[in-house]
Amino acid sequence: MTLTEYLATPETALPSELIYGSLCIADAPLVPHQRAVLRFYQTLEALAFLHDIGEVLVAPLDVILDANAPLVLQPDLLLVSHERAHIVRDRVYGAPDLIVEVLSPRPRIGDLDERVRWFVEYGVREIWLYEQGGRTLDVLVCEAGRVQSRRRFAHDETIVSTVLKVLNTSTAEILR
């Protein structure tokens, strides 16, 4: 499927991605997943607004990483800084500054390592992977197409972010 064909498909609330021309559609996420996404969104949105950082958006929303390949993903949450606001139009055309993926016991679409590799390759600066079962958050700092560092934060540990330097909270506080 081409990007043009994908963009012509009807709108849907189901997670849909275009991975190198193959359309992938998943079942709707479960309630615990959506609760976690909502809590992360509320925290990131409040910070972005209070500190005038940028815009936080929530899935389902197409992030077109490569129009020619074509590669379109839908991370659970994303933040685009004001400096990169030009990539946000009817969809997001390029790499967000930060993405958040809430990992479910049963992955929605594709392999996590593949997804991370694509986000890194196309220029996402920071990736958060929240593991619901273990209640841990991995923060991957990315630069020049590589993961520069990966740090795991326990549930009650204060999260350190290079994109959201003003962040001063833990996943326990976020998911209260």
Secondary structure, 3 states (H helix, E strand, C coil): CCHHHHHCCCCCCCCEEEECCEEEECCCCCHHHHHHHHHHHHHHHHHHHHCCCEEEEECCCCEEEECCCCEEECCCEEEEEHHHHHHECCCEECCCCEEEEEECCCCCCCCHHHHHHHHHHCCCCEEEEEECCCCEEEEEEEECCEEEEEEEECCCCECCCCCCCCCCCEHHHHCC
